[in-house]
Amino acid sequence: MSKSFSIRHRLFSFSTPVRSLWSILALLVFFLSIILLSLCLGEEFIALPQLFQVLLGKGGQAAQFVVETLRMPRVLMAAMVGAALASSGLVLQSMIRNPLASPDIIGITGGASAAAVCFLSFFATAMGVIWLPVFAIAGALLAALLIYALAWNSGVTPMRLVLVGIGISSAMGAVTTFVIAASPLSTSITAYIWLTGSVYGASWIEVKALLPWLLISWPLAFYLARRVNTQELGDQLATGLGIPVQRLRLILLFLSVIMAAPAIAYAGAVGFVGLIAPHIARRLVVRSFALLLPTSALVGACLVMLADLCGRLLFQPLDIPAGVFVSAIGAPFFIYLLYRQRF
Amino acid sequence: MSLSEHSLVDDNLFAQSPLESVALSLGYEKKTIIKSLDLAIQSNQITVLVGGNGCGKSTLLKSFARLLKPSTGQILLNGADIHSLSGKDVARKLAILPQGPVAPEGLTVELLVRQGRYPHQNWLQSWTEDDERLVRKALHDTNMTEFADRSIDALSGGQRQRAWIAMALAQNTDILLLDEPTTYLDLTHQIEILDLLFELNATQNTTILMVLHDLNLAARYAHNMIAIKDGAVFCQGAPETILDHDMVKAVFDMECHISADPLFGTPMCIPYGKGRKVDSQAAKHV
């Protein structure tokens, strides 16, 4: 048997493979270095020693402003958005037992997008943009409810859920396109940038608005971890092991929505992270949900942070939305991983 | 408590059935498959369900494992309605291995077998010494220790089935249900799996209920055979007392010759039908 790290106590016990812990630790170091890199690089370069001065609050007014007000919230936002979407994708893939699921494929992102675009076209001027996230989250929840209700046939099966989700996703896409086409040009451009997904101009207010969602959804996901592992063995075995499969499935769908929807609401419809991050994670740690969750989240965070960094740096002074580069970075890396692992 | 004392006495005197159905009817949507069935599985024995395709034996097995809700009637697990118990309660007493289970891609044998401990764990106690010990034992008993770190998809059919059985063993239950555990395996591995189950029953008194397609192997390993026809029990008893020409004719609608297994003495069913006829003197085994 492989080496395990185990803790045994009268009240508390667990065991986890050592190799996976090292992978997570390495990923964590990578994650922190990207944060530092993102804080240093930009139109104004801030060297590492100076950055530490800034972090201690002694960096001078200009540098302090660049790091604290411009770069820090933006990089944190990118990290949280990536982590949230990746976690949501992992939850969906585990629930559906199919590696081709993600919030953007089964219609959750689609619901949020349609709601957001409708809001931008019809309500934004009257209500103020501050309400956009509320609409986007409501749209995602509504889409998920619709998918669940339509897939219901004395219980839902994963395959039905995916197929109905794909249907809902394309219907939402049609709504989104129609509303954009029917709107005035200025609204269309705003809507289009939102759809690509961007953390441009992220502020501490948005960071503080997104964080609580993660603080709720993440512990819940960890709490459900063992159940998720077991339900991946199939409905019959999971039921045989004492899992209420249908109830768990509904909870997991809801969990994936409260993970993805707020991130989409604040950063727009960043695609691909939810699909690819869990796959990369599975190649780094053993197949256990409690290990895959932090790994996927870190991978997702790194992907979006790197994408945003590229968008910020490569075409200065243009600021390209992070959503563009997520696929540009993620896809080749993913293909490289698949290529390396073939035998 | 008088109730538990009573049941203890019952256990000792009559070996009360750990698993029985009372006036059980089962069906999918509008189709009734099992109608008003009373059936008691005998404690500490190997019971095999046999019957033609679509006779309802798999459906019956699923309902015994709480995977299917009866349309009417009850399944009693140690005397209690199985649907009144919590899923985990049932899973600590009864393990089910369904037909042709599929493991998630890349899952290792050890991680699979660990899943068997789920009903015994809670959030804080997710890996106790008992868990560790029973997983090691399950791997050892199924000869899977050396494959513990292998991915399930990289195993042969026989090894894979042993891994699943190891998971069910790790569940450490008194009752084990299996739906066609030997399907898709070659003869060597069929015998290997059935020997393993026979051994388990002999050493740990596990009550085993399974569906098997091979009548001859069923007759060899089962203490008790239940023949199902059209959703009802056609006959039940020790294979040597019930397996004869008329029974096979009625249950499988097939003519056959029954003779004694030269090694085990259990009844062996040789079907009539077409085939080559050779001079038995010329055969190699003589």
Interface residues (C-beta under 8 A of the other chain):
Chain A: M1 S2 S6 R8 L11 F12 S13 F14 S15 R97 P99 Y223 R226 N229 T230 E232 L233 G234 Q236 L237 T239 G240 L241 G242 I243 P244 R282 V286 R287 S288
Chain B: K62 A65 R66 L67 S86 G87 K88 D89 V90 A91 R92 L94 A95 I96 L97 P98 P101 V102 A103 P104 E105 G106 L107 T108 E110 L111 L112 Q115 G116 Y118 P119 Q121 W123 L124 Q125 S126 W127 T128 E129 D131 E132 R136 L139 T145 A148 D149 Q171
